[in-house]
Amino acid sequence: MDIAIRRGDLAAVQEALARHDWSSAHALAVSGAAELQRVKRRSADDDVFAGDWLDALAEAAWWVGRLDECIVARERAHACYDRAGATLQAGRCAVWLFHHWTFRGKRAIASGWLGRARRSLNGQRGSAEYGYLLLYEAEVAHGAGDLAGATALVEQAMDLGQRLRVADLESQALQALGRLLIDEGRPAEGLARLDEAMLFAIEGRLSPFVTGRVYCSLVSACHDLGDIRRANEWIEAVGSWADAHPFTVFPGLCRLHRADLMQWRGDWRAAEAEARQACSELHDLFVSNAAAAYAEVGEICRRRGDLDAAEEAFARAEALDARPAAGLALLRLTQDRAEVASVIISAAIEETAWNRLARGWLLPVEVQVAVALGDVERAQRAAAELTETARLFESPVLTAAATSATGRVELASDDSGACASLRAAVRRWLELDVPYEAANVRVLLARACRAAGDEEGAQAALTAAEAVFTRLGATLDLQEVTALRTVRSSSDLPCGLTDREAEVLRLVAAGLTNKQIGAELCVSSKTISRHLSNIFGKIGVSSRAAATAFAFEHQIVGG
């Protein structure tokens, strides 16, 4: 069969791709590729044609969700172009293969293809393909924390896109620059660049792939900045677009973002369903985001109190992407494994050392773990850094988290300002319509009120928290509220014991060490030692055993 006979068929595949009829394009491309293998290629032109056909097959395979098939076709296309000396086309395939292998989570292979793309395109520096190479090199530099180097590469790509009037290239450069500016601590400037990139999409000037990439980048930026309202608005728009491309990564990515927002809002049932579907849709397409989806499931299950399901989900996330998850640290904390939690969160923070914004999302967990270990100084450092990060990035969620962390540290230090800080934190979470976090802070507030002798305030905070935990189905948190309610009022306590001292005595009677009591009450071991000294003096005992006997005798705990 003469290869020229197939040229009309290739045009049909390309026309189907142009009208976004991915299934038809794929069927035609698969059929033609099978026949093409039987055709003897006699010239460089024949190899270029074969490369064009295989490249079209790769494009169609990507859009119908067959990434393995896409990679094989694109590697074969690269080989054809390379054999023919078609460096521009070979370089373009190599750039795409970097992208595909990155999705697969195979960073070493992806890096190899990026190097091959650089060699192919070094002589094509005035091309759009070279601009895309620059953007992916910038992506690597950004991921390594080289923001200055990444910015220089992006600015070169943007200049090239503007000179060539290639909307796809210019728009991607704008979104990349926006993300860099955000990570540099210039969120307003970064969002302005992302808004500018979105104009291209709104005007319909972008290819489907770049449209999805820009959409996802903007939503991710809103998520990273903790701007829940803005993220929600964009997810609605992006979701409609993604649903029109059902076999690609885009619906799964949108589900992941929706699940996260639903979790914040307290709609855990819907959030888990979305996250689990995202796991299924992303598992064979985008490894790192599939891992994020499993981690989202784990976090929802942890909050609900289903620790076995949380364990399984976090394990699946780790199997896909070995990076430590903050949610796993909280799970270990729930399991009274604070030392293990400390190792996990320390590793996560170390991995994001250069990325202040990403690090900011880990610091609330660092504060919780440090308080549980009785390391108040570590908790204070983390809370102070979180406060500064929230201010720098103007993040509503991080600001609420920082206020909560400050109150938690003040409570651990027996600081009289804890009640004020925790009340401010509750208000911030309620303004953001984030019920679970608000309820968690109310439990801390109840402890702070009780320590200050305000039992009425403590009971009011517990009642409000209990209502939220009941509605959400947060079983372990409900158990904590029930336990806190069992402490007797100070008016009924013997020997002038305060509410906090009775709480400490109850836990001593339960056999807990000072360190464990500190973790239970969110205070330092040093503070517990001081309380015990006061308790022993008031009740006239000199040992924990005698204090335990006193607690049972006076019904501070049940007999």
C-alpha positions as CSV (number, residue, x, y, z in Angstrom):
1,M,0.0,0.0,0.0
2,D,1.4,3.4,-0.9
3,I,1.8,5.7,2.1
4,A,0.3,8.6,0.1
5,I,-3.0,6.8,0.1
6,R,-3.2,7.3,3.9
7,R,-2.7,11.1,3.8
8,G,-6.4,11.7,3.4
9,D,-7.1,9.5,6.3
10,L,-4.7,11.5,8.5
11,A,-6.6,14.6,7.6
12,A,-9.8,13.0,8.8
13,V,-8.2,12.2,12.2
14,Q,-6.9,15.8,12.5
15,E,-10.3,17.2,11.6
16,A,-11.9,15.0,14.4
17,L,-9.3,16.3,16.8
18,A,-10.0,19.9,15.8
19,R,-13.7,19.5,16.5
20,H,-13.0,17.7,19.8
21,D,-14.6,14.5,18.7
22,W,-12.0,12.5,20.7
23,S,-13.6,9.1,20.3
24,S,-13.9,9.3,16.5
25,A,-10.4,10.6,16.2
26,H,-9.1,7.7,18.4
27,A,-10.9,5.0,16.4
28,L,-9.7,6.4,13.1
29,A,-6.1,6.8,14.4
30,V,-5.9,3.3,15.9
31,S,-7.1,1.8,12.6
32,G,-4.7,3.8,10.5
33,A,-1.8,3.1,12.8
34,A,-2.3,-0.6,12.5
35,E,-2.2,-0.4,8.7
36,L,0.7,2.0,8.8
37,Q,2.9,-0.6,10.4
38,R,2.6,-2.7,7.3
39,V,3.6,0.1,5.0
40,K,7.3,0.2,4.0
41,R,8.7,3.7,4.5
42,R,11.3,4.7,1.8
43,S,12.1,8.3,2.7
44,A,12.4,10.9,5.4
45,D,9.0,12.3,4.3
46,D,7.5,8.9,4.9
47,D,8.9,8.9,8.4
48,V,7.6,12.4,9.1
49,F,4.1,11.3,7.9
50,A,4.3,8.2,10.1
51,G,5.3,10.5,13.0
52,D,2.4,12.8,12.3
53,W,0.0,9.9,12.4
54,L,1.4,8.5,15.6
55,D,1.4,12.0,17.2
56,A,-2.3,12.3,16.3
57,L,-3.0,8.9,17.8
58,A,-1.2,10.0,21.0
59,E,-3.3,13.1,21.2
60,A,-6.5,11.2,20.7
61,A,-5.5,8.5,23.3
62,W,-4.8,11.2,25.9
63,W,-8.2,12.7,25.5
64,V,-10.0,9.3,25.9
65,G,-8.0,8.6,29.0
66,R,-5.5,6.1,27.7
67,L,-2.2,7.5,29.0
68,D,-0.2,4.3,28.5
69,E,-1.3,4.1,24.8
70,C,-0.6,7.8,24.5
71,I,3.0,7.4,25.7
72,V,3.7,4.5,23.4
73,A,2.4,6.3,20.4
74,R,4.3,9.5,21.3
75,E,7.6,7.7,21.8
76,R,7.1,6.0,18.4
77,A,6.3,9.3,16.8
78,H,9.5,10.8,18.4
79,A,11.5,7.9,16.9
80,C,10.1,8.6,13.4
81,Y,10.7,12.3,13.6
82,D,14.2,11.8,15.0
83,R,15.1,9.3,12.2
84,A,13.9,11.8,9.6
85,G,15.9,14.6,11.2
86,A,12.7,16.6,11.9
87,T,14.1,18.2,15.1
88,L,11.1,20.6,15.7
89,Q,8.6,17.8,15.7
90,A,10.9,15.5,17.7
91,G,11.4,18.2,20.3
92,R,7.7,18.8,20.5
93,C,7.1,15.1,21.2
94,A,9.9,15.0,23.8
95,V,8.3,18.0,25.6
96,W,5.0,16.2,25.7
97,L,6.7,13.0,27.0
98,F,8.1,15.0,29.9
99,H,4.5,16.0,30.7
100,H,3.2,12.4,30.4
101,W,5.9,10.8,32.5
102,T,5.5,13.5,35.1
103,F,1.8,12.6,35.3
104,R,2.9,9.0,35.8
105,G,5.1,10.0,38.7
106,K,8.2,8.8,36.9
107,R,10.4,11.8,37.5
108,A,13.7,10.3,36.3
109,I,12.2,9.3,32.9
110,A,10.5,12.7,32.6
111,S,13.8,14.4,33.3
112,G,15.4,12.3,30.5
113,W,12.8,13.4,28.0
114,L,13.2,17.1,29.0
115,G,17.0,16.8,28.3
116,R,16.2,15.2,24.9
117,A,13.8,18.0,24.2
118,R,16.5,20.6,25.0
119,R,18.9,19.0,22.5
120,S,16.3,18.8,19.8
121,L,15.1,22.4,20.2
122,N,18.4,24.2,20.8
123,G,18.4,25.1,17.1
124,Q,14.8,26.2,17.2
125,R,14.9,29.0,19.7
126,G,12.4,31.1,17.8
127,S,9.7,28.5,17.8
128,A,6.6,28.0,20.1
129,E,7.9,24.5,20.8
130,Y,11.0,26.0,22.4
131,G,8.7,28.3,24.5
132,Y,6.9,25.2,25.9
133,L,10.3,23.7,26.7
134,L,11.2,26.8,28.7
135,L,7.9,26.5,30.6
136,Y,8.5,22.9,31.6
137,E,12.1,23.7,32.6
138,A,10.6,26.5,34.7
139,E,8.3,24.0,36.3
140,V,11.2,21.9,37.3
141,A,13.1,24.9,38.7
142,H,10.0,26.0,40.6
143,G,9.5,22.6,42.1
144,A,13.1,22.7,43.3
145,G,12.6,26.1,44.9
146,D,14.6,28.1,42.4
147,L,12.0,30.9,42.0
148,A,14.4,33.4,40.4
149,G,15.6,30.8,37.8
150,A,12.0,29.7,37.1
151,T,10.9,33.3,36.7
152,A,13.6,34.1,34.1
153,L,12.6,31.0,32.1
154,V,8.9,32.0,32.2
155,E,9.6,35.5,31.1
156,Q,11.5,34.2,28.1
157,A,8.6,32.0,27.2
158,M,6.1,34.9,27.6
159,D,8.2,37.1,25.4
160,L,8.3,34.4,22.7
161,G,4.5,33.8,23.0
162,Q,3.8,37.5,22.5
163,R,6.2,37.8,19.6
164,L,4.8,34.8,17.8
165,R,1.2,35.7,18.9
166,V,0.6,32.1,20.2
167,A,-2.2,32.4,22.7
168,D,-1.5,29.0,24.3
169,L,2.1,29.8,25.0
170,E,1.4,33.3,26.3
171,S,-1.5,32.2,28.5
172,Q,0.5,29.3,30.1
173,A,3.4,31.7,30.7
174,L,1.1,34.1,32.5
175,Q,-0.3,31.4,34.7
176,A,3.2,30.1,35.5
177,L,4.3,33.6,36.4
178,G,1.2,34.0,38.6
179,R,2.0,30.9,40.6
180,L,5.6,32.0,41.0
181,L,4.5,35.5,42.3
182,I,2.2,33.9,44.8
183,D,5.0,31.6,46.1
184,E,7.2,34.7,46.4
185,G,4.7,36.2,48.8
186,R,3.1,38.5,46.3
187,P,-0.5,37.0,46.1
188,A,-2.3,40.1,44.6
189,E,0.2,40.3,41.7
190,G,0.1,36.6,41.2
191,L,-3.7,36.4,41.1
192,A,-3.7,39.4,38.6
193,R,-1.5,37.3,36.2
194,L,-3.8,34.3,36.6
195,D,-6.9,36.5,35.9
196,E,-5.1,37.7,32.8
197,A,-4.4,34.2,31.7
198,M,-8.0,33.3,32.2
199,L,-9.1,36.0,29.7
200,F,-7.6,33.9,26.9
201,A,-9.8,30.9,28.1
202,I,-12.9,33.0,28.4
203,E,-12.4,34.4,24.9
204,G,-12.1,30.9,23.5
205,R,-8.6,31.5,22.2
206,L,-7.0,28.4,23.8
207,S,-6.7,24.8,23.0
208,P,-8.7,22.4,25.3
209,F,-5.6,21.2,27.1
210,V,-4.3,24.7,27.9
211,T,-7.8,25.9,28.8
212,G,-7.9,23.1,31.4
213,R,-4.4,23.8,32.6
214,V,-5.1,27.5,33.2
215,Y,-8.5,26.7,34.9
216,C,-6.9,24.2,37.2
217,S,-4.0,26.5,38.0
218,L,-6.3,29.3,39.1
219,V,-8.4,27.0,41.3
220,S,-5.3,25.5,42.8
221,A,-4.0,29.0,43.6
222,C,-7.2,29.9,45.3
223,H,-7.0,26.7,47.3
224,D,-3.3,27.3,48.2
225,L,-4.2,30.8,49.4
226,G,-7.1,29.5,51.5
227,D,-9.6,31.7,49.6
228,I,-12.6,29.4,50.0
229,R,-15.2,31.7,48.5
230,R,-13.1,32.5,45.3
231,A,-12.2,28.9,44.9
232,N,-15.8,27.8,45.1
233,E,-16.9,30.3,42.4
234,W,-14.2,29.1,40.0
235,I,-14.8,25.4,40.7
236,E,-18.4,25.8,39.6
237,A,-17.2,27.3,36.3
238,V,-14.4,24.8,35.8
239,G,-16.6,21.8,36.7
240,S,-19.0,22.6,33.8
241,W,-16.0,22.8,31.4
242,A,-14.4,19.6,32.8
243,D,-17.6,17.6,32.5
244,A,-17.4,18.1,28.7
245,H,-14.1,16.3,28.7
246,P,-15.0,13.2,30.7
247,F,-12.1,10.9,29.9
248,T,-9.2,13.2,30.8
249,V,-7.6,14.2,34.2
250,F,-9.7,17.4,34.4
251,P,-13.0,16.0,35.9
252,G,-10.9,14.1,38.5
253,L,-9.0,17.2,39.4
254,C,-12.2,19.2,39.7
255,R,-13.7,16.5,42.0
256,L,-10.6,16.7,44.2
257,H,-11.0,20.4,44.6
258,R,-14.8,20.1,45.2
259,A,-14.2,17.4,47.8
260,D,-11.8,19.7,49.7
261,L,-14.3,22.5,49.7
262,M,-17.1,20.2,50.7
263,Q,-15.0,19.0,53.6
264,W,-14.4,22.6,54.8
265,R,-18.1,23.2,54.6
266,G,-18.9,20.1,56.6
267,D,-20.6,18.1,53.9
268,W,-18.5,15.0,54.6
269,R,-20.7,12.4,52.9
270,A,-20.6,14.2,49.6
271,A,-16.9,15.1,50.0
272,E,-16.0,11.5,50.5
273,A,-18.0,10.4,47.5
274,E,-16.3,13.0,45.3
275,A,-12.8,12.2,46.6
276,R,-13.3,8.5,46.1
277,Q,-14.4,9.1,42.5
278,A,-11.4,11.3,42.0
279,C,-9.2,8.5,43.2
280,S,-10.7,6.2,40.6
281,E,-10.5,8.8,37.8
282,L,-6.9,9.9,38.5
283,H,-5.3,6.6,39.5
284,D,-4.2,5.7,36.0
285,L,-3.7,9.2,34.8
286,F,-2.1,11.5,37.3
287,V,-0.3,9.8,40.2
288,S,0.5,12.7,42.5
289,N,-3.1,14.0,42.4
290,A,-4.5,10.5,42.8
291,A,-2.4,10.3,46.0
292,A,-3.9,13.7,47.1
293,A,-7.4,12.3,46.5
294,Y,-6.6,9.2,48.7
295,A,-5.2,11.5,51.4
296,E,-8.4,13.6,51.2
297,V,-10.4,10.4,51.8
298,G,-8.1,9.6,54.7
299,E,-8.6,13.0,56.3
300,I,-12.4,12.8,56.0
301,C,-12.4,9.3,57.6
302,R,-10.1,10.5,60.4
303,R,-12.4,13.4,61.2
304,R,-15.4,11.0,61.2
305,G,-13.6,8.7,63.6
306,D,-13.3,5.8,61.2
307,L,-9.6,5.2,61.9
308,D,-9.3,1.9,60.0
309,A,-10.6,3.5,56.8
310,A,-8.4,6.5,57.3
311,E,-5.4,4.2,57.8
312,E,-6.2,2.4,54.5
313,A,-6.6,5.6,52.6
314,F,-3.4,7.1,53.8
315,A,-1.5,3.9,53.0
316,R,-2.8,4.0,49.4
317,A,-1.8,7.7,49.1
318,E,1.7,6.8,50.3
319,A,1.9,3.9,47.9
320,L,1.4,6.3,45.0
321,D,3.5,9.2,46.3
322,A,5.9,8.6,49.1
323,R,5.7,12.2,50.4
324,P,4.5,12.4,54.0
325,A,0.9,13.6,54.6
326,A,-0.1,16.0,57.4
327,G,-3.3,14.1,57.8
328,L,-1.4,10.9,58.7
329,A,0.4,12.8,61.4
330,L,-3.0,13.8,62.9
331,L,-4.1,10.2,62.7
332,R,-1.1,9.1,64.6
333,L,-1.8,11.8,67.2
334,T,-5.4,10.5,67.5
335,Q,-3.9,7.0,68.1
336,D,-1.7,8.4,71.0
337,R,1.4,8.1,68.9
338,A,2.7,11.6,69.3
339,E,6.4,10.8,68.7
340,V,5.5,9.1,65.4
341,A,3.3,12.1,64.5
342,S,6.3,14.3,65.2
343,V,8.5,12.4,62.8
344,I,5.9,12.6,60.0
345,I,5.1,16.3,60.3
346,S,8.8,17.2,60.6
347,A,9.6,15.3,57.4
348,A,6.7,17.1,55.6
349,I,7.9,20.5,56.8
350,E,11.4,19.8,55.7
351,E,10.3,18.8,52.3
352,T,8.5,22.1,51.8
353,A,11.3,24.2,53.4
354,W,11.6,26.6,50.4
355,N,7.8,26.9,49.9
356,R,6.5,29.2,52.6
357,L,2.9,28.9,51.6
358,A,2.9,25.1,51.4
359,R,4.7,25.0,54.7
360,G,2.1,27.3,56.2
361,W,-0.6,24.6,55.7
362,L,1.5,22.2,57.8
363,L,2.2,24.5,60.7
364,P,-1.2,24.0,62.5
365,V,-0.4,20.3,62.7
366,E,3.1,21.1,63.9
367,V,1.5,23.2,66.7
368,Q,-0.8,20.4,67.7
369,V,2.0,17.8,67.8
370,A,4.3,20.0,69.7
371,V,1.7,20.7,72.3
372,A,0.9,17.0,72.6
373,L,4.6,16.4,73.3
374,G,4.7,19.2,75.9
375,D,7.2,21.2,73.7
376,V,5.6,24.6,74.1
377,E,8.6,26.5,72.7
378,R,8.4,24.5,69.5
379,A,4.6,25.2,69.3
380,Q,5.2,28.9,69.9
381,R,7.7,29.1,67.1
382,A,5.3,27.3,64.7
383,A,2.4,29.5,65.7
384,A,4.5,32.7,65.2
385,E,5.6,31.5,61.8
386,L,2.0,30.6,60.8
387,T,0.8,34.1,61.9
388,E,3.4,35.8,59.7
389,T,2.7,33.5,56.8
390,A,-1.0,34.2,57.0
391,R,-0.3,37.9,57.0
392,L,2.1,37.7,54.1
393,F,-0.2,35.8,51.8
394,E,-3.4,37.5,53.0
395,S,-5.0,34.0,53.4
396,P,-8.4,33.9,55.2
397,V,-8.1,30.2,56.2
398,L,-4.5,30.5,57.3
399,T,-5.4,33.6,59.3
400,A,-8.1,31.6,61.2
401,A,-5.7,28.7,61.6
402,A,-3.0,31.1,63.0
403,T,-5.5,32.6,65.5
404,S,-6.5,29.0,66.6
405,A,-2.8,28.0,66.9
406,T,-2.1,31.1,69.0
407,G,-4.9,30.2,71.4
408,R,-3.8,26.6,71.6
409,V,-0.3,27.7,72.6
410,E,-1.6,30.2,75.1
411,L,-3.8,27.5,76.6
412,A,-0.8,25.1,76.8
413,S,1.1,27.9,78.6
414,D,-1.7,28.8,81.0
415,D,-1.7,32.2,79.4
416,S,-4.7,34.3,80.5
417,G,-5.1,35.5,76.9
418,A,-6.2,32.1,75.7
419,C,-9.9,32.7,76.0
420,A,-9.8,35.9,73.9
421,S,-7.6,34.3,71.2
422,L,-9.8,31.2,71.0
423,R,-13.0,33.3,70.8
424,A,-11.5,35.3,68.0
425,A,-10.6,32.0,66.2
426,V,-14.2,30.7,66.5
427,R,-15.5,33.9,65.0
428,R,-13.0,33.6,62.1
429,W,-14.0,30.0,61.3
430,L,-17.7,30.9,61.5
431,E,-17.3,33.8,59.1
432,L,-15.6,31.4,56.7
433,D,-18.5,28.9,57.2
434,V,-16.1,26.1,58.4
435,P,-18.1,24.3,61.1
436,Y,-15.7,21.5,62.1
437,E,-12.7,23.8,62.8
438,A,-15.0,26.2,64.7
439,A,-16.2,23.3,66.9
440,N,-12.7,22.0,67.5
441,V,-11.7,25.5,68.7
442,R,-14.8,25.7,70.9
443,V,-13.5,22.5,72.7
444,L,-10.2,24.3,73.4
445,L,-12.2,27.4,74.5
446,A,-14.1,25.2,76.9
447,R,-10.8,24.1,78.5
448,A,-9.6,27.7,78.6
449,C,-12.8,28.9,80.2
450,R,-12.7,26.1,82.8
451,A,-9.1,26.9,83.6
452,A,-10.1,30.6,84.1
453,G,-13.0,29.5,86.5
454,D,-15.7,30.3,83.9
455,E,-17.7,27.0,84.0
456,E,-20.8,28.6,82.4
457,G,-18.6,29.7,79.4
458,A,-17.1,26.2,79.3
459,Q,-20.5,24.5,79.1
460,A,-21.8,26.9,76.5
461,A,-18.8,26.2,74.3
462,L,-19.2,22.4,74.8
463,T,-22.9,22.6,73.9
464,A,-22.2,24.4,70.7
465,A,-19.3,22.0,69.7
466,E,-21.5,19.0,70.6
467,A,-24.2,20.1,68.2
468,V,-21.8,20.4,65.3
469,F,-20.0,17.1,66.0
470,T,-23.4,15.3,66.2
471,R,-24.5,16.7,62.9
472,L,-21.2,15.8,61.2
473,G,-20.9,12.4,62.8
474,A,-17.5,13.2,64.4
475,T,-17.6,10.3,66.9
476,L,-14.2,10.7,68.6
477,D,-14.8,14.5,69.1
478,L,-18.1,13.7,70.7
479,Q,-16.4,11.4,73.1
480,E,-14.1,14.1,74.1
481,V,-17.0,16.5,74.7
482,T,-18.7,13.9,76.9
483,A,-15.5,13.3,78.9
484,L,-15.1,17.1,79.5
485,R,-18.7,17.3,80.7
486,T,-18.0,14.7,83.5
487,V,-15.8,17.1,85.4
488,R,-17.7,18.5,88.4
489,S,-18.4,22.1,88.9
490,S,-15.9,24.0,91.2
491,S,-18.7,24.8,93.6
492,D,-18.9,21.1,94.5
493,L,-15.2,20.4,94.6
494,P,-13.4,19.8,98.0
495,C,-10.4,21.5,99.5
496,G,-10.7,24.5,97.2
497,L,-9.7,22.6,94.0
498,T,-10.3,24.5,90.8
499,D,-12.0,23.0,87.7
500,R,-8.6,22.6,86.0
501,E,-7.1,20.9,89.0
502,A,-10.0,18.5,89.3
503,E,-9.6,17.7,85.6
504,V,-5.9,17.0,86.2
505,L,-6.7,14.8,89.2
506,R,-9.3,12.8,87.3
507,L,-6.6,12.0,84.7
508,V,-4.0,11.1,87.3
509,A,-6.6,8.7,88.8
510,A,-7.0,7.2,85.3
511,G,-3.3,6.3,85.3
512,L,-2.0,8.9,82.9
513,T,1.5,10.3,83.1
514,N,2.2,14.0,83.2
515,K,3.1,13.9,79.5
516,Q,-0.1,12.1,78.6
517,I,-2.2,14.5,80.8
518,G,-0.6,17.5,79.0
519,A,-1.5,16.0,75.7
520,E,-5.1,15.4,76.8
521,L,-5.5,18.9,78.1
522,C,-3.4,20.7,75.4
523,V,-0.9,22.0,78.0
524,S,2.7,21.4,78.7
525,S,4.1,18.8,81.0
526,K,5.7,21.6,83.1
527,T,2.2,23.1,83.6
528,I,0.9,19.7,84.7
529,S,3.7,19.4,87.2
530,R,2.8,22.8,88.7
531,H,-0.9,21.8,88.9
532,L,0.0,18.6,90.7
533,S,2.1,20.4,93.2
534,N,-0.9,22.7,94.0
535,I,-3.2,19.7,94.1
536,F,-1.0,17.7,96.5
537,G,-0.7,20.8,98.8
538,K,-4.5,21.4,98.8
539,I,-5.6,17.8,99.5
540,G,-2.7,17.0,101.8
541,V,-1.1,14.1,100.0
542,S,2.5,13.4,98.7
543,S,2.0,10.7,96.0
544,R,-0.1,9.9,92.9
545,A,-1.5,6.8,94.6
546,A,-2.8,8.9,97.5
547,A,-4.2,11.5,95.1
548,T,-6.0,8.8,93.2
549,A,-7.6,7.4,96.4
550,F,-8.7,11.0,97.2
551,A,-10.3,11.4,93.8
552,F,-12.4,8.2,94.2
553,E,-13.2,8.9,97.8
554,H,-14.6,12.4,96.9
555,Q,-16.2,11.2,93.7
556,I,-14.1,13.4,91.4
557,V,-14.1,10.3,89.3
558,G,-16.7,7.5,89.3
559,G,-16.2,4.8,91.9
